[in-house]
Amino acid sequence: MAAPTELRFKNPAIFICDMQEKFRNVIYEFDSIVTTTVKLLTYAQSLSIPIHTTTQTSAKLGPTVPAIASLLPSPPHDKTKFSMLVPSIAAQLPPQSRVAIVGIESHICITQTALDLRDAGHFPYVIADGVSSCNSAEVGIALDRLRSEPGITVCSSEGWMYECLGDASHPLFKGLITVVKSKLSETSKVLSVLPPAPKM
């Protein structure tokens, strides 16, 4: 049997929401979501997956953090809207795209982006180890809410990566496993803190 040449996801994409330097000291586990985002960007390069990035009012809140900016194929779309589904990005998305969403804040921009993508006929995947908020409690509340929304999936970054490819015999599987192995310890560390455990 010939190896598959198509991805399981016909129209994958990655959304990176407002990962700006000004937020570094106020977002719970900001460095952890940077780690997850860099992993997804590395994976996206090996599979040529489109990347869409935003900044929130960059004139006031500054640019994307350097670790992410250095891997972006194009400049971020600056916005004032909370949702990332602004016209300039919406116009680039093929129908029924399967979009991995990372960034901030879970209960505001991430939630509204997921809802807008779903309502526009896409399939949003909120990456639980790649989203956060200033208040860690907001993350769990947002993820619980999103799990209850039809058409929205909450999953891990690694889960999305494997599902996107779909087959170990795919010619691009080596690129996936290389990323997974090279980020093994970082992924384990991130998953120990994201999503945050509920306070008792």
Rosetta silent file (secondary structure, phi, psi, omega in degrees, C-alpha in Angstrom):
SEQUENCE: MAAPTELRFKNPAIFICDMQEKFRNVIYEFDSIVTTTVKLLTYAQSLSIPIHTTTQTSAKLGPTVPAIASLLPSPPHDKTKFSMLVPSIAAQLPPQSRVAIVGIESHICITQTALDLRDAGHFPYVIADGVSSCNSAEVGIALDRLRSEPGITVCSSEGWMYECLGDASHPLFKGLITVVKSKLSETSKVLSVLPPAPKM
SCORE:     score description
SCORE:     0.000 S_00000001
   1 L     0.000  132.431 -179.174    0.000    0.000    0.000 S_00000001
   2 L   -70.774  146.559  177.445    1.357    3.419   -0.968 S_00000001
   3 L   -66.976  143.497  179.020    2.058    5.921    1.785 S_00000001
   4 L   -66.593  147.854  178.678   -0.569    8.687    2.065 S_00000001
   5 L  -111.225  -13.135  179.841    0.380   12.038    0.616 S_00000001
   6 L  -101.012  149.264  174.009   -2.464   14.119    2.067 S_00000001
   7 L   -72.748  156.120  173.934   -2.796   15.314    5.645 S_00000001
   8 L   -61.255  -41.527  175.550   -5.721   14.079    7.723 S_00000001
   9 L   -88.149  119.287 -176.819   -6.699   17.748    8.059 S_00000001
  10 L   -72.110  -34.797 -179.343   -7.327   19.119    4.580 S_00000001
  11 L  -131.002   69.779  178.653   -7.043   22.777    5.587 S_00000001
  12 E   -75.483  154.591  175.308   -4.965   23.090    8.771 S_00000001
  13 E  -157.292  159.221  176.477   -3.921   26.476   10.128 S_00000001
  14 E  -124.672  129.882  175.702   -2.427   27.914   13.296 S_00000001
  15 E  -106.773  129.194  177.437   -3.629   31.113   14.964 S_00000001
  16 E  -117.901  111.889 -168.673   -1.262   32.924   17.334 S_00000001
  17 E  -101.979  108.576  164.406   -3.146   35.500   19.353 S_00000001
  18 L    57.627   41.897  179.790   -1.507   38.636   20.772 S_00000001
  19 L   -84.299   74.695 -172.536    1.747   37.141   22.078 S_00000001
  20 E  -106.465  150.407 -174.819    3.279   40.532   22.818 S_00000001
  21 H   -57.831  -34.916 -177.876    6.184   41.498   25.039 S_00000001
  22 H   -62.550  -21.133 -177.710    4.105   43.836   27.195 S_00000001
  23 H   -89.029   -8.418 -171.817    2.101   40.858   28.452 S_00000001
  24 L   -53.832  -42.431 -173.649    5.092   38.802   29.608 S_00000001
  25 L   -91.024    1.194 -178.003    4.959   39.868   33.251 S_00000001
  26 L  -118.590  -16.422 -178.548    1.176   39.792   33.676 S_00000001
  27 L   -92.084  132.513  176.937    0.052   36.542   32.001 S_00000001
  28 L   -58.693  125.086  177.292    0.079   33.316   34.024 S_00000001
  29 L    52.914   45.192 -179.085    2.867   31.042   32.695 S_00000001
  30 H   -57.507  -44.067 -178.692    3.544   33.292   29.721 S_00000001
  31 H   -61.742  -30.501  178.710    6.872   31.594   28.979 S_00000001
  32 H   -67.927  -39.727  178.882    5.090   28.226   28.849 S_00000001
  33 H   -74.546  -25.700  170.767    2.711   29.352   26.135 S_00000001
  34 H   -63.233  -44.688  179.094    5.670   30.803   24.237 S_00000001
  35 H   -57.535  -47.175  179.534    7.265   27.334   24.425 S_00000001
  36 H   -64.773  -40.100  179.533    4.142   25.664   23.038 S_00000001
  37 H   -63.806  -42.930  178.516    3.802   28.276   20.305 S_00000001
  38 H   -62.293  -39.973  177.197    7.411   27.811   19.198 S_00000001
  39 H   -60.417  -46.647 -179.904    6.832   24.035   19.048 S_00000001
  40 H   -64.899  -37.287  178.012    3.760   24.511   16.835 S_00000001
  41 H   -65.373  -40.558  177.780    5.622   26.962   14.596 S_00000001
  42 H   -62.835  -43.181  176.750    8.476   24.486   14.169 S_00000001
  43 H   -62.909  -44.415 -178.368    5.968   21.787   13.286 S_00000001
  44 H   -60.037  -36.492  179.689    4.136   24.114   10.879 S_00000001
  45 H   -63.226  -39.933 -176.847    7.357   24.795    8.986 S_00000001
  46 H   -71.625  -23.566 -178.807    7.927   21.082    8.327 S_00000001
  47 H  -110.513    2.516 -178.284    4.368   20.645    6.991 S_00000001
  48 L    56.693   43.705  178.227    3.941   24.077    5.343 S_00000001
  49 L   -84.504  132.453  179.702    0.907   24.857    7.513 S_00000001
  50 L   -62.894  141.542  178.666   -0.328   28.464    7.230 S_00000001
  51 E  -116.847  133.219  176.105    0.288   30.688   10.250 S_00000001
  52 E  -125.941  126.976 -173.976   -1.902   33.668   11.156 S_00000001
  53 E  -127.807  145.469  174.768   -0.764   36.032   13.902 S_00000001
  54 E  -128.018  158.733  165.504   -2.243   39.106   15.538 S_00000001
  55 E  -123.321  148.468  177.933   -1.166   41.868   17.854 S_00000001
  56 E   -99.472  109.925  177.605   -3.596   43.841   19.990 S_00000001
  57 L    44.821   65.578 -173.038   -3.085   47.593   19.464 S_00000001
  58 H   -61.336  -24.995  177.733    0.673   47.208   18.986 S_00000001
  59 H   -60.686  -29.366  179.638    1.261   50.971   19.215 S_00000001
  60 H  -101.402  -35.990 -171.182    0.399   50.672   22.916 S_00000001
  61 H  -105.727    0.800  171.926    1.156   47.045   23.726 S_00000001
  62 L    82.996  179.961 -174.748    4.268   46.495   21.642 S_00000001
  63 L   -83.716  172.532  173.105    5.425   43.842   19.186 S_00000001
  64 E   -62.266  145.132 -179.355    5.268   40.053   19.221 S_00000001
  65 L   -59.030  143.547 -174.266    7.873   38.447   21.497 S_00000001
  66 H   -56.752  -39.070 -177.458   11.167   37.836   19.638 S_00000001
  67 H   -60.302  -31.569  177.942   11.184   34.036   20.061 S_00000001
  68 H   -88.789  -44.657 -177.153    7.917   33.865   18.113 S_00000001
  69 H   -56.344  -35.949 -177.461    8.453   36.811   15.762 S_00000001
  70 L   -67.317  -17.564 -178.080   11.664   35.267   14.415 S_00000001
  71 L  -104.122   -2.065 -175.648    9.696   32.222   13.193 S_00000001
  72 L   -79.479  136.823  179.332    6.750   34.025   11.607 S_00000001
  73 L   -76.829  -17.687  179.500    6.416   33.872    7.812 S_00000001
  74 L  -152.635  160.573 -179.104    4.707   37.285    7.693 S_00000001
  75 L   -63.664  151.388  177.974    4.081   40.285    9.971 S_00000001
  76 L   -64.809  156.306  171.611    1.184   40.074   12.445 S_00000001
  77 E   -87.280  121.951  178.270   -2.191   41.625   11.702 S_00000001
  78 E   -83.930  142.480 -174.579   -2.732   44.452   14.176 S_00000001
  79 E  -145.480  163.085  168.061   -6.240   44.664   15.608 S_00000001
  80 L  -114.213  -24.794  176.852   -8.493   46.294   18.167 S_00000001
  81 L   -62.893  147.401  178.068  -11.187   43.600   17.934 S_00000001
  82 L   -72.069  -44.087  178.764  -10.859   40.838   20.515 S_00000001
  83 L   -68.548  144.818  175.140  -11.432   38.020   18.024 S_00000001
  84 L   -77.155  -13.431 -175.280   -8.631   37.140   15.638 S_00000001
  85 L   -80.507   62.658  175.636  -11.104   36.566   12.824 S_00000001
  86 L   -80.933  160.051 -174.955  -10.624   40.025   11.353 S_00000001
  87 H   -53.806  -38.639 -177.084  -11.386   40.490    7.631 S_00000001
  88 H   -66.259  -29.081  176.367   -7.726   40.337    6.539 S_00000001
  89 H   -86.689  -43.544 -179.589   -7.327   36.898    8.144 S_00000001
  90 H   -54.854  -37.713 -177.750  -10.803   35.577    7.345 S_00000001
  91 L   -66.915  -20.894 -177.647  -10.162   36.221    3.639 S_00000001
  92 L   -93.245   -8.825 -175.183   -7.110   33.916    3.718 S_00000001
  93 L   -88.215  123.121  172.757   -8.811   30.912    5.340 S_00000001
  94 L   -64.952  158.897  178.472  -10.048   28.122    3.045 S_00000001
  95 L   -57.238  145.506  175.667  -13.501   26.744    3.875 S_00000001
  96 L    54.410   42.984  175.456  -13.709   24.384    6.848 S_00000001
  97 L   -69.080  146.887  176.934  -10.192   25.092    8.086 S_00000001
  98 E  -106.966  104.356 -164.957   -9.065   23.200   11.182 S_00000001
  99 E  -108.578  120.614  171.394   -7.430   25.880   13.262 S_00000001
 100 E   -83.799  128.826 -177.118   -5.171   25.399   16.278 S_00000001
 101 E  -115.642  125.776  173.385   -5.434   28.481   18.518 S_00000001
 102 E  -129.886  159.646  176.486   -2.758   29.584   20.984 S_00000001
 103 E   128.554 -150.082 -173.099   -2.159   32.853   22.818 S_00000001
 104 E  -139.073  163.687  -20.901   -3.996   35.148   25.197 S_00000001
 105 L   -90.404  149.728 -173.112   -6.303   35.719   26.929 S_00000001
 106 H   -53.488  -44.534 -172.311   -8.204   32.453   27.256 S_00000001
 107 H   -87.078   -6.142 -177.808  -11.499   33.979   28.367 S_00000001
 108 H  -117.758  -87.224 -173.781  -11.461   36.927   25.968 S_00000001
 109 H   -65.913  -39.469 -179.727   -9.624   36.806   22.637 S_00000001
 110 H   -65.619  -47.990  179.883   -9.193   33.022   22.536 S_00000001
 111 H   -60.508  -47.713 -177.573  -12.846   32.347   23.359 S_00000001
 112 H   -67.480  -33.598  176.068  -14.176   34.933   20.904 S_00000001
 113 H   -65.126  -45.687  179.995  -11.834   33.699   18.165 S_00000001
 114 H   -61.482  -44.534  179.880  -12.988   30.103   18.650 S_00000001
 115 H   -63.623  -43.888 -179.651  -16.651   31.104   18.586 S_00000001
 116 H   -65.360  -40.347  177.634  -16.208   33.255   15.468 S_00000001
 117 H   -62.124  -46.858  178.903  -14.297   30.502   13.646 S_00000001
 118 H   -58.480  -46.320 -177.472  -16.997   27.969   14.518 S_00000001
 119 H   -68.520  -21.061  177.671  -19.774   30.313   13.401 S_00000001
 120 L   -90.726    5.406  175.699  -17.937   30.919   10.103 S_00000001
 121 L    93.368   11.248  178.268  -17.905   27.191    9.335 S_00000001
 122 L   -97.981  177.269 -179.538  -14.386   26.351   10.508 S_00000001
 123 E  -119.663   96.414 -179.045  -13.203   23.838   13.134 S_00000001
 124 E   -81.538  137.461  174.556  -11.385   25.564   16.020 S_00000001
 125 E  -119.922  108.924  179.424   -9.047   23.588   18.290 S_00000001
 126 E   -84.423  119.897 -174.065   -8.144   25.490   21.457 S_00000001
 127 E   -85.361  107.385 -171.307   -4.716   24.273   22.560 S_00000001
 128 E   -62.869  -29.824  177.807   -4.926   23.805   26.330 S_00000001
 129 E   -93.858   16.247 -179.412   -1.141   23.947   26.831 S_00000001
 130 E  -133.484   11.947  178.087   -0.883   27.040   24.647 S_00000001
 131 E  -129.845  151.269  178.322   -3.410   29.498   26.090 S_00000001
 132 E  -159.267  179.365 -179.504   -3.490   31.535   29.286 S_00000001
 133 L  -144.290  170.339  175.849   -4.828   34.652   31.018 S_00000001
 134 L   -60.491  -47.840  178.570   -3.675   37.171   33.599 S_00000001
 135 L   -94.893  117.619 -175.170   -5.728   35.365   36.241 S_00000001
 136 H   -59.966  -30.549 -179.849   -4.993   31.629   36.121 S_00000001
 137 H   -63.111  -29.296  179.769   -8.534   30.799   37.299 S_00000001
 138 H   -64.858  -27.739 -177.606   -9.926   32.340   34.106 S_00000001
 139 H   -64.445  -50.703  179.702   -8.136   29.688   32.032 S_00000001
 140 H   -62.274  -40.739  178.508  -10.050   26.775   33.536 S_00000001
 141 H   -61.358  -44.971 -179.499  -13.342   28.635   33.366 S_00000001
 142 H   -64.673  -44.769 -178.545  -12.773   29.453   29.685 S_00000001
 143 H   -65.678  -38.613  176.254  -11.726   25.912   28.748 S_00000001
 144 H   -61.616  -43.360  179.357  -14.735   24.433   30.567 S_00000001
 145 H   -63.472  -44.569 -176.983  -17.023   26.807   28.689 S_00000001
 146 H   -67.306  -34.081  176.643  -15.393   26.036   25.325 S_00000001
 147 H   -61.382  -28.146 -178.227  -15.656   22.268   25.878 S_00000001
 148 L   -86.401   -7.626 -178.618  -19.418   22.710   26.141 S_00000001
 149 L   -85.669  121.524  177.355  -19.660   24.644   22.863 S_00000001
 150 L   -57.261  137.666  175.563  -20.646   22.458   19.877 S_00000001
 151 L    85.961   -0.596  178.090  -18.027   22.460   17.130 S_00000001
 152 L  -117.024  132.868 -179.354  -15.127   23.570   19.338 S_00000001
 153 E  -113.996  133.844  171.705  -12.425   21.144   20.501 S_00000001
 154 E  -105.594  124.634 -177.021  -10.075   21.623   23.457 S_00000001
 155 E  -151.283  179.141  177.221   -6.942   19.488   23.109 S_00000001
 156 L   -89.838  162.993  178.651   -3.181   19.447   23.620 S_00000001
 157 H   -61.461  -44.024 -178.897   -0.637   20.754   21.133 S_00000001
 158 H   -66.674  -38.472  177.247    0.777   17.283   20.556 S_00000001
 159 H   -59.248  -44.284  179.572   -2.700   15.807   20.090 S_00000001
 160 H   -64.881  -41.131 -178.010   -3.481   18.370   17.383 S_00000001
 161 H   -61.230  -46.096  179.573   -0.139   17.793   15.664 S_00000001
 162 H   -67.682  -40.236 -178.978   -0.649   14.028   15.403 S_00000001
 163 H   -67.563  -34.846  178.156   -4.281   14.371   14.342 S_00000001
 164 H   -59.277  -42.207 -178.605   -3.335   16.892   11.677 S_00000001
 165 H   -79.542  -55.186  170.075   -0.982   14.363   10.061 S_00000001
 166 L    89.235  -11.663 -174.521   -3.049   11.250   10.741 S_00000001
 167 L  -157.171  127.073 -179.693   -0.695    8.454    9.617 S_00000001
 168 L   -68.997  -14.986  178.048    2.755    7.255   10.700 S_00000001
 169 L   -89.084   -1.601  179.132    3.451    6.167    7.125 S_00000001
 170 L   -64.385  140.623  179.994    3.058    9.715    5.826 S_00000001
 171 L   -57.876  -24.096 -178.554    6.287   11.070    4.289 S_00000001
 172 L   -91.674    3.317 -179.480    6.132   14.039    6.687 S_00000001
 173 H   -61.037  -35.200  179.880    5.902   11.892    9.828 S_00000001
 174 H   -58.929  -38.665  177.927    9.660   12.182   10.351 S_00000001
 175 H   -64.122  -39.453  178.392    9.267   15.952   10.679 S_00000001
 176 H   -64.505  -51.538 -175.135    6.557   15.470   13.299 S_00000001
 177 H   -66.335  -30.569  176.540    8.459   12.944   15.383 S_00000001
 178 H   -64.424  -44.276  177.647   11.608   15.082   15.219 S_00000001
 179 H   -64.056  -46.343 -178.278    9.722   18.043   16.696 S_00000001
 180 H   -59.730  -46.776 -178.058    8.044   15.885   19.346 S_00000001
 181 H   -67.612  -39.529 -177.470   11.313   14.280   20.474 S_00000001
 182 H   -70.832  -21.765 -178.211   13.280   17.526   20.483 S_00000001
 183 L  -108.350   13.613 -172.259   10.632   19.233   22.643 S_00000001
 184 H   -56.030  -51.121 -177.291    9.907   16.276   24.953 S_00000001
 185 H   -69.568  -36.521  178.294   11.216   17.776   28.194 S_00000001
 186 H   -65.651  -42.813  179.393    9.778   21.210   27.416 S_00000001
 187 H   -61.790  -43.724  179.267    6.359   19.711   26.658 S_00000001
 188 H   -60.737  -41.789  179.787    6.395   17.761   29.918 S_00000001
 189 H   -65.304  -44.115  179.577    7.270   20.889   31.873 S_00000001
 190 H   -62.898  -43.938 -178.013    4.509   22.944   30.212 S_00000001
 191 H   -67.301  -14.497  176.670    1.897   20.240   30.805 S_00000001
 192 L   -78.086  -14.492 -177.676    2.750   20.294   34.510 S_00000001
 193 L  -126.250  -16.740 -179.717    1.410   23.867   34.762 S_00000001
 194 L  -128.638  134.801   -8.952   -0.993   24.291   31.811 S_00000001
 195 L   -67.353  153.476 -177.314   -3.872   24.168   31.947 S_00000001
 196 L   -65.341  144.289  176.868   -3.676   25.233   35.612 S_00000001
 197 L   -71.221  141.874  178.611   -5.169   22.925   38.199 S_00000001
 198 L   -64.066  144.600  178.600   -8.309   24.317   39.862 S_00000001
 199 L   -77.283  134.876 -179.488   -7.758   25.770   43.314 S_00000001
 200 L   -88.175    0.000    0.000   -9.283   23.720   46.116 S_00000001
